[in-house]
Amino acid sequence: MDGIHIRTATAGDAAAIAEIYNQGIEDRVATYETKPRSAEDQQAWLQAIGGRYPAVVAQIDGEIIGWAGAGPYRDRECYRGIGEFSMYVHRDWRRRGVGDLLLAGLINEAQRLGLWKLLSRIFPFNQASRSLCRKHGFREVGVYEKHACLDGRWLDVVIVERLITANLTVSS
């Protein structure tokens, strides 16, 4: 998409990231979260993952219109090369190719940081996210049934993963 720039997220992006994340929370199509996030929450998250896990934003004409980021999959050392990711696009920019650019940018940044796998969990009814992940080489590896309850109903999630083969090296 013309004019959209993907770049590494900074602490200065925290308020925009929180606003977009809160839209995702309100819309109930991409997360079990129900508590809105503040700019301070997102600054703390960016600081916690900084230099180890990727976070990118989509920007046009100085406005942040989407973000994607990954964090640790599990605390154990053996999983440090796996990033569990989320991605959110501003309501006004959904279904316009922003997610495609964000996911490509996130994968590139994950590769640069040495991660060997990205994974996520997606609601089965979120066909847009599932299709986007397939387009970028993610495979659906299973379903967690009744993974959590949202607004009084149990929801499943589809597990997706993508290997970053350039980083699949074994050290002795």
Secondary structure, DSSP 4 states (H G I P E B T S, - for coil): -TT-EEEE--GGGHHHHHHHHHHHHHHTSS-S--SPPPHHHHHHHHHHHTTTS-EEEEEETTEEEEEEEEEES-SSGGGTTEEEEEEEE-GGGTTTTHHHHHHHHHHHHHHHTT--EEEEEE-TT-HHHHHHHHHTT-EEEEEEEEEEEETTEEEEEEEEEEE-GGG-----
